[in-house]
Amino acid sequence: MRTIPDGDITGLSLSFCVKDIIEGRVELGRVVCIYTGTMATSEEHWDRLADHYCQHYWRKDPDRARQILTYLREQCMIVQPRVSGREPENISTGHWRPAR
């Protein structure tokens, strides 16, 4: 497992970051935002994405994961570079970065 930086952090993977939060590795209050590889542009897209992630990544507590996803969306803490034609950052060195 990669080291999670101290202090405020920025995530680079919605699935892995929410998993870290529901599994107690990261406190939601430390998260400034999460850049994702997703390209959800409608409620239907978000619902399908949440269903998929709950089955594959968020099995430990899917209800809490959905609450976190709703909170992140309501607080405009999810950034989707693909929606504006950009590529998301590579997560090969980890999915958390110190917040800038």
PDB file as gemmi writes it, atoms N, CA and C in Angstrom:
CRYST1    1.000    1.000    1.000  90.00  90.00  90.00 P 1                      
ATOM      1  N   MET A   1       0.843  -1.188   0.000  1.00  0.00           N  
ATOM      2  CA  MET A   1       0.000   0.000   0.000  1.00  0.00           C  
ATOM      3  C   MET A   1       0.886   1.249   0.000  1.00  0.00           C  
ATOM      4  N   ARG A   2       0.499   2.228  -0.761  1.00  0.00           N  
ATOM      5  CA  ARG A   2       1.232   3.490  -0.852  1.00  0.00           C  
ATOM      6  C   ARG A   2       0.985   4.329   0.400  1.00  0.00           C  
ATOM      7  N   THR A   3       1.934   5.176   0.704  1.00  0.00           N  
ATOM      8  CA  THR A   3       1.817   6.068   1.853  1.00  0.00           C  
ATOM      9  C   THR A   3       0.838   7.196   1.533  1.00  0.00           C  
ATOM     10  N   ILE A   4      -0.005   7.507   2.477  1.00  0.00           N  
ATOM     11  CA  ILE A   4      -0.943   8.619   2.330  1.00  0.00           C  
ATOM     12  C   ILE A   4      -0.294   9.850   2.961  1.00  0.00           C  
ATOM     13  N   PRO A   5      -0.179  10.966   2.206  1.00  0.00           N  
ATOM     14  CA  PRO A   5       0.477  12.158   2.753  1.00  0.00           C  
ATOM     15  C   PRO A   5      -0.247  12.693   3.992  1.00  0.00           C  
ATOM     16  N   ASP A   6       0.486  13.410   4.824  1.00  0.00           N  
ATOM     17  CA  ASP A   6      -0.095  14.080   5.981  1.00  0.00           C  
ATOM     18  C   ASP A   6      -0.835  15.339   5.531  1.00  0.00           C  
ATOM     19  N   GLY A   7      -1.691  15.855   6.386  1.00  0.00           N  
ATOM     20  CA  GLY A   7      -2.381  17.113   6.119  1.00  0.00           C  
ATOM     21  C   GLY A   7      -3.489  16.974   5.098  1.00  0.00           C  
ATOM     22  N   ASP A   8      -3.825  18.114   4.490  1.00  0.00           N  
ATOM     23  CA  ASP A   8      -4.869  18.122   3.468  1.00  0.00           C  
ATOM     24  C   ASP A   8      -4.379  17.386   2.230  1.00  0.00           C  
ATOM     25  N   ILE A   9      -5.289  16.653   1.608  1.00  0.00           N  
ATOM     26  CA  ILE A   9      -4.908  15.833   0.465  1.00  0.00           C  
ATOM     27  C   ILE A   9      -5.890  15.982  -0.693  1.00  0.00           C  
ATOM     28  N   THR A  10      -5.381  15.677  -1.879  1.00  0.00           N  
ATOM     29  CA  THR A  10      -6.168  15.645  -3.102  1.00  0.00           C  
ATOM     30  C   THR A  10      -6.144  14.218  -3.619  1.00  0.00           C  
ATOM     31  N   GLY A  11      -7.292  13.706  -3.994  1.00  0.00           N  
ATOM     32  CA  GLY A  11      -7.371  12.354  -4.515  1.00  0.00           C  
ATOM     33  C   GLY A  11      -7.338  12.326  -6.031  1.00  0.00           C  
ATOM     34  N   LEU A  12      -6.947  11.163  -6.563  1.00  0.00           N  
ATOM     35  CA  LEU A  12      -6.846  11.000  -8.013  1.00  0.00           C  
ATOM     36  C   LEU A  12      -7.661   9.826  -8.529  1.00  0.00           C  
ATOM     37  N   SER A  13      -8.482   9.229  -7.679  1.00  0.00           N  
ATOM     38  CA  SER A  13      -9.309   8.096  -8.090  1.00  0.00           C  
ATOM     39  C   SER A  13     -10.540   8.053  -7.193  1.00  0.00           C  
ATOM     40  N   LEU A  14     -11.698   8.276  -7.766  1.00  0.00           N  
ATOM     41  CA  LEU A  14     -12.919   8.269  -6.962  1.00  0.00           C  
ATOM     42  C   LEU A  14     -13.111   6.923  -6.275  1.00  0.00           C  
ATOM     43  N   SER A  15     -12.947   5.837  -7.019  1.00  0.00           N  
ATOM     44  CA  SER A  15     -13.190   4.509  -6.447  1.00  0.00           C  
ATOM     45  C   SER A  15     -12.241   4.213  -5.287  1.00  0.00           C  
ATOM     46  N   PHE A  16     -10.939   4.410  -5.492  1.00  0.00           N  
ATOM     47  CA  PHE A  16      -9.963   4.097  -4.452  1.00  0.00           C  
ATOM     48  C   PHE A  16     -10.021   5.074  -3.281  1.00  0.00           C  
ATOM     49  N   CYS A  17     -10.273   6.342  -3.556  1.00  0.00           N  
ATOM     50  CA  CYS A  17     -10.302   7.340  -2.482  1.00  0.00           C  
ATOM     51  C   CYS A  17     -11.506   7.121  -1.558  1.00  0.00           C  
ATOM     52  N   VAL A  18     -12.681   6.910  -2.134  1.00  0.00           N  
ATOM     53  CA  VAL A  18     -13.853   6.651  -1.294  1.00  0.00           C  
ATOM     54  C   VAL A  18     -13.658   5.341  -0.536  1.00  0.00           C  
ATOM     55  N   LYS A  19     -13.047   4.364  -1.161  1.00  0.00           N  
ATOM     56  CA  LYS A  19     -12.747   3.104  -0.463  1.00  0.00           C  
ATOM     57  C   LYS A  19     -11.864   3.372   0.759  1.00  0.00           C  
ATOM     58  N   ASP A  20     -10.823   4.186   0.603  1.00  0.00           N  
ATOM     59  CA  ASP A  20      -9.963   4.533   1.740  1.00  0.00           C  
ATOM     60  C   ASP A  20     -10.748   5.218   2.850  1.00  0.00           C  
ATOM     61  N   ILE A  21     -11.699   6.057   2.486  1.00  0.00           N  
ATOM     62  CA  ILE A  21     -12.501   6.772   3.484  1.00  0.00           C  
ATOM     63  C   ILE A  21     -13.408   5.794   4.224  1.00  0.00           C  
ATOM     64  N   ILE A  22     -14.130   4.945   3.508  1.00  0.00           N  
ATOM     65  CA  ILE A  22     -15.069   4.045   4.197  1.00  0.00           C  
ATOM     66  C   ILE A  22     -14.343   2.965   4.992  1.00  0.00           C  
ATOM     67  N   GLU A  23     -13.095   2.678   4.614  1.00  0.00           N  
ATOM     68  CA  GLU A  23     -12.324   1.670   5.354  1.00  0.00           C  
ATOM     69  C   GLU A  23     -11.474   2.280   6.460  1.00  0.00           C  
ATOM     70  N   GLY A  24     -11.606   3.599   6.679  1.00  0.00           N  
ATOM     71  CA  GLY A  24     -10.961   4.243   7.817  1.00  0.00           C  
ATOM     72  C   GLY A  24      -9.509   4.644   7.635  1.00  0.00           C  
ATOM     73  N   ARG A  25      -8.986   4.600   6.429  1.00  0.00           N  
ATOM     74  CA  ARG A  25      -7.587   4.997   6.195  1.00  0.00           C  
ATOM     75  C   ARG A  25      -7.424   6.498   6.045  1.00  0.00           C  
ATOM     76  N   VAL A  26      -8.504   7.175   5.643  1.00  0.00           N  
ATOM     77  CA  VAL A  26      -8.464   8.622   5.407  1.00  0.00           C  
ATOM     78  C   VAL A  26      -9.731   9.236   5.982  1.00  0.00           C  
ATOM     79  N   GLU A  27      -9.583  10.378   6.639  1.00  0.00           N  
ATOM     80  CA  GLU A  27     -10.742  11.121   7.137  1.00  0.00           C  
ATOM     81  C   GLU A  27     -11.250  12.035   6.022  1.00  0.00           C  
ATOM     82  N   LEU A  28     -12.545  12.035   5.810  1.00  0.00           N  
ATOM     83  CA  LEU A  28     -13.145  12.852   4.761  1.00  0.00           C  
ATOM     84  C   LEU A  28     -12.768  14.325   4.914  1.00  0.00           C  
ATOM     85  N   GLY A  29     -12.644  14.806   6.133  1.00  0.00           N  
ATOM     86  CA  GLY A  29     -12.307  16.205   6.377  1.00  0.00           C  
ATOM     87  C   GLY A  29     -10.949  16.626   5.862  1.00  0.00           C  
ATOM     88  N   ARG A  30     -10.073  15.691   5.559  1.00  0.00           N  
ATOM     89  CA  ARG A  30      -8.741  16.008   5.011  1.00  0.00           C  
ATOM     90  C   ARG A  30      -8.768  16.197   3.504  1.00  0.00           C  
ATOM     91  N   VAL A  31      -9.832  15.734   2.857  1.00  0.00           N  
ATOM     92  CA  VAL A  31      -9.893  15.720   1.396  1.00  0.00           C  
ATOM     93  C   VAL A  31     -10.325  17.082   0.864  1.00  0.00           C  
ATOM     94  N   VAL A  32      -9.490  17.665   0.021  1.00  0.00           N  
ATOM     95  CA  VAL A  32      -9.799  18.957  -0.600  1.00  0.00           C  
ATOM     96  C   VAL A  32     -10.652  18.744  -1.842  1.00  0.00           C  
ATOM     97  N   CYS A  33     -10.276  17.774  -2.661  1.00  0.00           N  
ATOM     98  CA  CYS A  33     -11.054  17.406  -3.835  1.00  0.00           C  
ATOM     99  C   CYS A  33     -10.529  16.075  -4.366  1.00  0.00           C  
ATOM    100  N   ILE A  34     -11.280  15.508  -5.298  1.00  0.00           N  
ATOM    101  CA  ILE A  34     -10.867  14.266  -5.943  1.00  0.00           C  
ATOM    102  C   ILE A  34     -10.978  14.454  -7.446  1.00  0.00           C  
ATOM    103  N   TYR A  35      -9.852  14.320  -8.136  1.00  0.00           N  
ATOM    104  CA  TYR A  35      -9.823  14.299  -9.595  1.00  0.00           C  
ATOM    105  C   TYR A  35     -10.086  12.857 -10.012  1.00  0.00           C  
ATOM    106  N   THR A  36     -10.991  12.657 -10.943  1.00  0.00           N  
ATOM    107  CA  THR A  36     -11.385  11.297 -11.284  1.00  0.00           C  
ATOM    108  C   THR A  36     -11.174  11.001 -12.760  1.00  0.00           C  
ATOM    109  N   GLY A  37     -11.165   9.729 -13.070  1.00  0.00           N  
ATOM    110  CA  GLY A  37     -11.142   9.303 -14.454  1.00  0.00           C  
ATOM    111  C   GLY A  37     -12.531   9.118 -15.010  1.00  0.00           C  
ATOM    112  N   THR A  38     -13.541   9.490 -14.242  1.00  0.00           N  
ATOM    113  CA  THR A  38     -14.928   9.314 -14.665  1.00  0.00           C  
ATOM    114  C   THR A  38     -15.337  10.396 -15.655  1.00  0.00           C  
ATOM    115  N   MET A  39     -16.458  10.145 -16.311  1.00  0.00           N  
ATOM    116  CA  MET A  39     -17.043  11.140 -17.211  1.00  0.00           C  
ATOM    117  C   MET A  39     -18.561  11.065 -17.080  1.00  0.00           C  
ATOM    118  N   ALA A  40     -19.022  11.265 -15.860  1.00  0.00           N  
ATOM    119  CA  ALA A  40     -20.454  11.209 -15.574  1.00  0.00           C  
ATOM    120  C   ALA A  40     -21.065  12.583 -15.843  1.00  0.00           C  
ATOM    121  N   THR A  41     -22.066  12.610 -16.719  1.00  0.00           N  
ATOM    122  CA  THR A  41     -22.663  13.888 -17.097  1.00  0.00           C  
ATOM    123  C   THR A  41     -24.162  13.958 -16.821  1.00  0.00           C  
ATOM    124  N   SER A  42     -24.692  12.914 -16.186  1.00  0.00           N  
ATOM    125  CA  SER A  42     -26.122  12.924 -15.845  1.00  0.00           C  
ATOM    126  C   SER A  42     -26.325  12.139 -14.558  1.00  0.00           C  
ATOM    127  N   GLU A  43     -27.487  12.305 -13.967  1.00  0.00           N  
ATOM    128  CA  GLU A  43     -27.805  11.538 -12.761  1.00  0.00           C  
ATOM    129  C   GLU A  43     -27.781  10.039 -13.052  1.00  0.00           C  
ATOM    130  N   GLU A  44     -28.245   9.663 -14.230  1.00  0.00           N  
ATOM    131  CA  GLU A  44     -28.224   8.250 -14.607  1.00  0.00           C  
ATOM    132  C   GLU A  44     -26.790   7.713 -14.645  1.00  0.00           C  
ATOM    133  N   HIS A  45     -25.872   8.498 -15.201  1.00  0.00           N  
ATOM    134  CA  HIS A  45     -24.457   8.096 -15.218  1.00  0.00           C  
ATOM    135  C   HIS A  45     -23.932   7.915 -13.794  1.00  0.00           C  
ATOM    136  N   TRP A  46     -24.233   8.881 -12.920  1.00  0.00           N  
ATOM    137  CA  TRP A  46     -23.763   8.804 -11.538  1.00  0.00           C  
ATOM    138  C   TRP A  46     -24.349   7.586 -10.827  1.00  0.00           C  
ATOM    139  N   ASP A  47     -25.628   7.320 -11.067  1.00  0.00           N  
ATOM    140  CA  ASP A  47     -26.269   6.156 -10.442  1.00  0.00           C  
ATOM    141  C   ASP A  47     -25.616   4.850 -10.901  1.00  0.00           C  
ATOM    142  N   ARG A  48     -25.362   4.726 -12.187  1.00  0.00           N  
ATOM    143  CA  ARG A  48     -24.724   3.511 -12.706  1.00  0.00           C  
ATOM    144  C   ARG A  48     -23.300   3.368 -12.177  1.00  0.00           C  
ATOM    145  N   LEU A  49     -22.588   4.480 -12.125  1.00  0.00           N  
ATOM    146  CA  LEU A  49     -21.226   4.467 -11.596  1.00  0.00           C  
ATOM    147  C   LEU A  49     -21.230   4.018 -10.133  1.00  0.00           C  
ATOM    148  N   ALA A  50     -22.133   4.587  -9.339  1.00  0.00           N  
ATOM    149  CA  ALA A  50     -22.223   4.216  -7.921  1.00  0.00           C  
ATOM    150  C   ALA A  50     -22.582   2.746  -7.759  1.00  0.00           C  
ATOM    151  N   ASP A  51     -23.519   2.261  -8.557  1.00  0.00           N  
ATOM    152  CA  ASP A  51     -23.880   0.843  -8.495  1.00  0.00           C  
ATOM    153  C   ASP A  51     -22.663  -0.034  -8.771  1.00  0.00           C  
ATOM    154  N   HIS A  52     -21.928   0.297  -9.803  1.00  0.00           N  
ATOM    155  CA  HIS A  52     -20.736  -0.491 -10.170  1.00  0.00           C  
ATOM    156  C   HIS A  52     -19.678  -0.444  -9.064  1.00  0.00           C  
ATOM    157  N   TYR A  53     -19.385   0.756  -8.573  1.00  0.00           N  
ATOM    158  CA  TYR A  53     -18.357   0.897  -7.535  1.00  0.00           C  
ATOM    159  C   TYR A  53     -18.778   0.209  -6.237  1.00  0.00           C  
ATOM    160  N   CYS A  54     -20.069   0.252  -5.906  1.00  0.00           N  
ATOM    161  CA  CYS A  54     -20.534  -0.431  -4.696  1.00  0.00           C  
ATOM    162  C   CYS A  54     -20.331  -1.939  -4.796  1.00  0.00           C  
ATOM    163  N   GLN A  55     -20.475  -2.481  -5.981  1.00  0.00           N  
ATOM    164  CA  GLN A  55     -20.280  -3.924  -6.181  1.00  0.00           C  
ATOM    165  C   GLN A  55     -18.819  -4.314  -6.186  1.00  0.00           C  
ATOM    166  N   HIS A  56     -17.938  -3.429  -6.666  1.00  0.00           N  
ATOM    167  CA  HIS A  56     -16.546  -3.803  -6.884  1.00  0.00           C  
ATOM    168  C   HIS A  56     -15.540  -3.177  -5.924  1.00  0.00           C  
ATOM    169  N   TYR A  57     -15.774  -1.964  -5.471  1.00  0.00           N  
ATOM    170  CA  TYR A  57     -14.796  -1.260  -4.633  1.00  0.00           C  
ATOM    171  C   TYR A  57     -15.317  -0.942  -3.235  1.00  0.00           C  
ATOM    172  N   TRP A  58     -16.590  -0.646  -3.128  1.00  0.00           N  
ATOM    173  CA  TRP A  58     -17.147  -0.113  -1.890  1.00  0.00           C  
ATOM    174  C   TRP A  58     -18.007  -1.125  -1.152  1.00  0.00           C  
ATOM    175  N   ARG A  59     -17.700  -2.405  -1.304  1.00  0.00           N  
ATOM    176  CA  ARG A  59     -18.512  -3.469  -0.704  1.00  0.00           C  
ATOM    177  C   ARG A  59     -18.561  -3.407   0.815  1.00  0.00           C  
ATOM    178  N   LYS A  60     -17.517  -2.864   1.446  1.00  0.00           N  
ATOM    179  CA  LYS A  60     -17.483  -2.838   2.910  1.00  0.00           C  
ATOM    180  C   LYS A  60     -18.646  -2.034   3.505  1.00  0.00           C  
ATOM    181  N   ASP A  61     -18.999  -0.942   2.856  1.00  0.00           N  
ATOM    182  CA  ASP A  61     -20.099  -0.109   3.359  1.00  0.00           C  
ATOM    183  C   ASP A  61     -20.685   0.713   2.205  1.00  0.00           C  
ATOM    184  N   PRO A  62     -21.451   0.068   1.329  1.00  0.00           N  
ATOM    185  CA  PRO A  62     -21.974   0.782   0.160  1.00  0.00           C  
ATOM    186  C   PRO A  62     -22.892   1.955   0.510  1.00  0.00           C  
ATOM    187  N   ASP A  63     -23.644   1.865   1.577  1.00  0.00           N  
ATOM    188  CA  ASP A  63     -24.530   2.974   1.947  1.00  0.00           C  
ATOM    189  C   ASP A  63     -23.713   4.210   2.326  1.00  0.00           C  
ATOM    190  N   ARG A  64     -22.690   4.016   3.134  1.00  0.00           N  
ATOM    191  CA  ARG A  64     -21.826   5.152   3.506  1.00  0.00           C  
ATOM    192  C   ARG A  64     -21.098   5.684   2.284  1.00  0.00           C  
ATOM    193  N   ALA A  65     -20.660   4.803   1.410  1.00  0.00           N  
ATOM    194  CA  ALA A  65     -19.971   5.237   0.190  1.00  0.00           C  
ATOM    195  C   ALA A  65     -20.883   6.134  -0.648  1.00  0.00           C  
ATOM    196  N   ARG A  66     -22.138   5.752  -0.786  1.00  0.00           N  
ATOM    197  CA  ARG A  66     -23.086   6.578  -1.544  1.00  0.00           C  
ATOM    198  C   ARG A  66     -23.285   7.941  -0.863  1.00  0.00           C  
ATOM    199  N   GLN A  67     -23.327   7.949   0.475  1.00  0.00           N  
ATOM    200  CA  GLN A  67     -23.450   9.223   1.193  1.00  0.00           C  
ATOM    201  C   GLN A  67     -22.232  10.101   0.940  1.00  0.00           C  
ATOM    202  N   ILE A  68     -21.057   9.498   0.942  1.00  0.00           N  
ATOM    203  CA  ILE A  68     -19.828  10.255   0.684  1.00  0.00           C  
ATOM    204  C   ILE A  68     -19.835  10.792  -0.744  1.00  0.00           C  
ATOM    205  N   LEU A  69     -20.225   9.960  -1.693  1.00  0.00           N  
ATOM    206  CA  LEU A  69     -20.308  10.406  -3.083  1.00  0.00           C  
ATOM    207  C   LEU A  69     -21.267  11.590  -3.209  1.00  0.00           C  
ATOM    208  N   THR A  70     -22.416  11.512  -2.579  1.00  0.00           N  
ATOM    209  CA  THR A  70     -23.378  12.618  -2.622  1.00  0.00           C  
ATOM    210  C   THR A  70     -22.769  13.877  -2.019  1.00  0.00           C  
ATOM    211  N   TYR A  71     -22.113  13.737  -0.871  1.00  0.00           N  
ATOM    212  CA  TYR A  71     -21.474  14.884  -0.225  1.00  0.00           C  
ATOM    213  C   TYR A  71     -20.420  15.510  -1.143  1.00  0.00           C  
ATOM    214  N   LEU A  72     -19.558  14.685  -1.716  1.00  0.00           N  
ATOM    215  CA  LEU A  72     -18.499  15.191  -2.600  1.00  0.00           C  
ATOM    216  C   LEU A  72     -19.102  15.938  -3.788  1.00  0.00           C  
ATOM    217  N   ARG A  73     -20.164  15.411  -4.342  1.00  0.00           N  
ATOM    218  CA  ARG A  73     -20.815  16.072  -5.476  1.00  0.00           C  
ATOM    219  C   ARG A  73     -21.460  17.388  -5.034  1.00  0.00           C  
ATOM    220  N   GLU A  74     -22.171  17.366  -3.915  1.00  0.00           N  
ATOM    221  CA  GLU A  74     -22.848  18.580  -3.439  1.00  0.00           C  
ATOM    222  C   GLU A  74     -21.861  19.694  -3.110  1.00  0.00           C  
ATOM    223  N   GLN A  75     -20.675  19.311  -2.628  1.00  0.00           N  
ATOM    224  CA  GLN A  75     -19.655  20.289  -2.264  1.00  0.00           C  
ATOM    225  C   GLN A  75     -18.746  20.658  -3.434  1.00  0.00           C  
ATOM    226  N   CYS A  76     -19.069  20.158  -4.629  1.00  0.00           N  
ATOM    227  CA  CYS A  76     -18.267  20.407  -5.847  1.00  0.00           C  
ATOM    228  C   CYS A  76     -16.810  19.997  -5.647  1.00  0.00           C  
ATOM    229  N   MET A  77     -16.621  18.846  -4.993  1.00  0.00           N  
ATOM    230  CA  MET A  77     -15.283  18.345  -4.692  1.00  0.00           C  
ATOM    231  C   MET A  77     -14.820  17.271  -5.673  1.00  0.00           C  
ATOM    232  N   ILE A  78     -15.617  16.994  -6.686  1.00  0.00           N  
ATOM    233  CA  ILE A  78     -15.231  16.026  -7.704  1.00  0.00           C  
ATOM    234  C   ILE A  78     -14.917  16.781  -8.987  1.00  0.00           C  
ATOM    235  N   VAL A  79     -13.707  16.544  -9.507  1.00  0.00           N  
ATOM    236  CA  VAL A  79     -13.267  17.163 -10.753  1.00  0.00           C  
ATOM    237  C   VAL A  79     -13.106  16.044 -11.773  1.00  0.00           C  
ATOM    238  N   GLN A  80     -13.761  16.202 -12.919  1.00  0.00           N  
ATOM    239  CA  GLN A  80     -13.711  15.191 -13.974  1.00  0.00           C  
ATOM    240  C   GLN A  80     -13.026  15.773 -15.219  1.00  0.00           C  
ATOM    241  N   PRO A  81     -11.711  15.653 -15.331  1.00  0.00           N  
ATOM    242  CA  PRO A  81     -11.007  16.228 -16.481  1.00  0.00           C  
ATOM    243  C   PRO A  81     -11.537  15.760 -17.830  1.00  0.00           C  
ATOM    244  N   ARG A  82     -11.987  14.520 -17.920  1.00  0.00           N  
ATOM    245  CA  ARG A  82     -12.466  14.002 -19.212  1.00  0.00           C  
ATOM    246  C   ARG A  82     -13.697  14.743 -19.726  1.00  0.00           C  
ATOM    247  N   VAL A  83     -14.482  15.307 -18.827  1.00  0.00           N  
ATOM    248  CA  VAL A  83     -15.667  16.053 -19.254  1.00  0.00           C  
ATOM    249  C   VAL A  83     -15.256  17.257 -20.104  1.00  0.00           C  
ATOM    250  N   SER A  84     -14.082  17.816 -19.830  1.00  0.00           N  
ATOM    251  CA  SER A  84     -13.608  18.970 -20.607  1.00  0.00           C  
ATOM    252  C   SER A  84     -12.502  18.596 -21.596  1.00  0.00           C  
ATOM    253  N   GLY A  85     -12.419  17.307 -21.935  1.00  0.00           N  
ATOM    254  CA  GLY A  85     -11.485  16.871 -22.969  1.00  0.00           C  
ATOM    255  C   GLY A  85     -10.051  16.665 -22.530  1.00  0.00           C  
ATOM    256  N   ARG A  86      -9.797  16.674 -21.231  1.00  0.00           N  
ATOM    257  CA  ARG A  86      -8.437  16.454 -20.719  1.00  0.00           C  
ATOM    258  C   ARG A  86      -8.320  15.054 -20.145  1.00  0.00           C  
ATOM    259  N   GLU A  87      -7.110  14.566 -20.060  1.00  0.00           N  
ATOM    260  CA  GLU A  87      -6.858  13.258 -19.462  1.00  0.00           C  
ATOM    261  C   GLU A  87      -6.655  13.408 -17.954  1.00  0.00           C  
ATOM    262  N   PRO A  88      -7.120  12.436 -17.174  1.00  0.00           N  
ATOM    263  CA  PRO A  88      -6.869  12.477 -15.724  1.00  0.00           C  
ATOM    264  C   PRO A  88      -5.410  12.145 -15.433  1.00  0.00           C  
ATOM    265  N   GLU A  89      -4.971  12.492 -14.235  1.00  0.00           N  
ATOM    266  CA  GLU A  89      -3.598  12.181 -13.829  1.00  0.00           C  
ATOM    267  C   GLU A  89      -3.406  10.676 -13.692  1.00  0.00           C  
ATOM    268  N   ASN A  90      -2.183  10.257 -13.878  1.00  0.00           N  
ATOM    269  CA  ASN A  90      -1.805   8.859 -13.717  1.00  0.00           C  
ATOM    270  C   ASN A  90      -1.720   8.537 -12.227  1.00  0.00           C  
ATOM    271  N   ILE A  91      -2.257   7.391 -11.834  1.00  0.00           N  
ATOM    272  CA  ILE A  91      -2.231   7.023 -10.410  1.00  0.00           C  
ATOM    273  C   ILE A  91      -1.218   5.920 -10.118  1.00  0.00           C  
ATOM    274  N   SER A  92      -0.294   5.695 -11.035  1.00  0.00           N  
ATOM    275  CA  SER A  92       0.652   4.589 -10.848  1.00  0.00           C  
ATOM    276  C   SER A  92       1.544   4.780  -9.623  1.00  0.00           C  
ATOM    277  N   THR A  93       1.709   6.013  -9.155  1.00  0.00           N  
ATOM    278  CA  THR A  93       2.517   6.249  -7.954  1.00  0.00           C  
ATOM    279  C   THR A  93       1.662   6.509  -6.728  1.00  0.00           C  
ATOM    280  N   GLY A  94       0.360   6.242  -6.836  1.00  0.00           N  
ATOM    281  CA  GLY A  94      -0.548   6.426  -5.710  1.00  0.00           C  
ATOM    282  C   GLY A  94      -1.712   7.309  -6.088  1.00  0.00           C  
ATOM    283  N   HIS A  95      -2.780   7.198  -5.314  1.00  0.00           N  
ATOM    284  CA  HIS A  95      -3.985   7.965  -5.635  1.00  0.00           C  
ATOM    285  C   HIS A  95      -4.254   9.116  -4.669  1.00  0.00           C  
ATOM    286  N   TRP A  96      -3.302   9.432  -3.807  1.00  0.00           N  
ATOM    287  CA  TRP A  96      -3.404  10.613  -2.937  1.00  0.00           C  
ATOM    288  C   TRP A  96      -2.169  11.485  -3.149  1.00  0.00           C  
ATOM    289  N   ARG A  97      -2.377  12.792  -3.155  1.00  0.00           N  
ATOM    290  CA  ARG A  97      -1.291  13.774  -3.259  1.00  0.00           C  
ATOM    291  C   ARG A  97      -1.519  14.839  -2.178  1.00  0.00           C  
ATOM    292  N   PRO A  98      -0.431  15.460  -1.717  1.00  0.00           N  
ATOM    293  CA  PRO A  98      -0.635  16.603  -0.828  1.00  0.00           C  
ATOM    294  C   PRO A  98      -1.442  17.673  -1.570  1.00  0.00           C  
ATOM    295  N   ALA A  99      -2.360  18.319  -0.896  1.00  0.00           N  
ATOM    296  CA  ALA A  99      -3.142  19.395  -1.523  1.00  0.00           C  
ATOM    297  C   ALA A  99      -2.220  20.575  -1.785  1.00  0.00           C  
ATOM    298  N   ARG A 100      -2.456  21.237  -2.874  1.00  0.00           N  
ATOM    299  CA  ARG A 100      -1.610  22.400  -3.240  1.00  0.00           C  
ATOM    300  C   ARG A 100      -2.285  23.673  -2.872  1.00  0.00           C  
TER     301      ARG A 100                                                      
END                                                                             
